[in-house]
């Protein structure tokens, strides 16, 4: 599988502290390096097109899993208090 970042997710990463952004990117790459990255994701209900979210400390990465294409789209990355607004 490969990670694909939306424009919103890229913008979210650019607004973060560089050390925090690097930590989030490293964790996302670690999830991807496992045999089934979705084992670490929680399914989301009612947030289409988002299907799952990854927890990275106090931050959440909202994703759309496309296993048939071998892709995981990162839609948004924000603090847990802001992500579900």
Steps between C-alpha positions, in 0.01 A plus 500: 500500500601860458403824672344784300460840667214733410561874466323550834724246675812661353380840617427358847854360523655829389326687782644270769828528685762328275595247771136406553438474125802270464375284788159467332654416162726238658205338678294492180791335318529249786129414469553448129799270557287248690327214316154650558509871590124512556545283810620823667213711367159554652201489263301822470125524456328790328810686380499408133724481302717428807497134600749481790725704726849444635586617851842666532528632854255790532465525123276310262551421135168459320542257212318342212615144450504373142637146537396403146739768366761438769466857629425675825396862450583734787215753494572712808737513797399705803494506878239267647295796628473653151479206262135403546351851468 
